[in-house]
């Protein structure tokens, strides 16, 4: 399966960000991608009130992404915000195209490094995995990468690759932590990790986590197959699911678990 990671820098304008999804999807599809991944908060960057931009999965923004995916015959994964019942929003990964239209609500909220995501965002409760062309893809968002149990749970649901969308916060040591965690989670679940982050915007939006870049494709044995730097860009990568079975024979951490 060929997957594209589109590292963009979202603005506060959902319509402009939709244009970026449209352009990135067209380029990725022309390159043979079957799944096209955009970062967390593709709909609207962090650092502004999210309630006014949140829409349900059957709303116009998600519907436009579905139309883009169907136009190009691909599956698109993109971060958006949906209304939560308690007045907050959910940090949702939309997966759409080819008859699919589902969302994963981020389980682990970024209440760390001086940021309190839970003040405005409600947590999700259930891991989500989707199947594309016989390949099961797990879904994870940003701070989720610090919780190996989620990645193992996705492997238990059949995932051989985890799509990890992020808008990583900048700061001392944060890039090193991102790179370490992405590789560690691949080893924890002996799955591909397809980590797509927001590009570095080059400015500080009030301390909000608006991205550092460094999207990466990591193999089931923790090898970085391809990586971007901080600026906007894209990765096209062919995911070999046979390598997952081989990795799990060589490093049977899932089979050897006792807890």
Phi, psi and omega in degrees: 000131176266129182237140175249134171252117183255102182272104182243170173244102183292150173259191176268005183253104181303327180293317178295322178292328175296322175299321178294322176296317181298313182291317181294321180293319179299316180294317182294317179296322177296333178272005176092010181292143173260328177237131182239119188248132174243166187284171163307147175062029175299322181299320182196134181292162172288165177105359176226162176301131185265338180305314183295339181260347183295140177220153176290167180298336178264017179275180186292325183291310179295324178296323177293322177295320177299319179295321177297314180299314182292325178301323185259001177067037181232174170253128180252136172243126182208143180279135178215183178234132179240152180294139174256154185299334185269010179097345172278190174242164170256141176270100195249135167265118176274131173239117188214152178123144177063036180090353177264142173199084186227166179227148171246123177268123183309127184277312185263116184267146189279078173258072188199163178052035176083004180249142182235085181297326185293346178297325184240351184239133177269141182284150169281175185232341189231135170297151181227135173228146180232154179253132176228117178053040178082000179253128179268123181250123172277159182238137177210156184227118166045257185301338174307332185296343179274005185234092185299333182298329177295317182292325175291323178296323178292320175299321178296335177273007175100002183292131172252355173213145176242123174274117183245109180257139188215157166227077194288137178285141178279165177148170181303125177078356186290321177298316181298321179295316178303310183296320179294314184293319180298317179291320181296320181293325175300317179291324180299323185244007182041053178228159169297142170241122182251094192258110183245114183249162170296140174294159176291119182285347179081359178223160178262113180268066176066025180083003179290150179283094186248013168112150175231356185082214178061042169300151185206152169251123185238134183284167179298345175254020171083012179276132175281110183280321177204147182213144172264168172267209187277334186280165177303148180179188182212152174239134168248122184222141175265121183263117181265104182288339175298331180292336178292313178300319179295317179297322182286338171284319183287319184232080188277054184295328179291315179292330185272358181300142176238356178233000000 
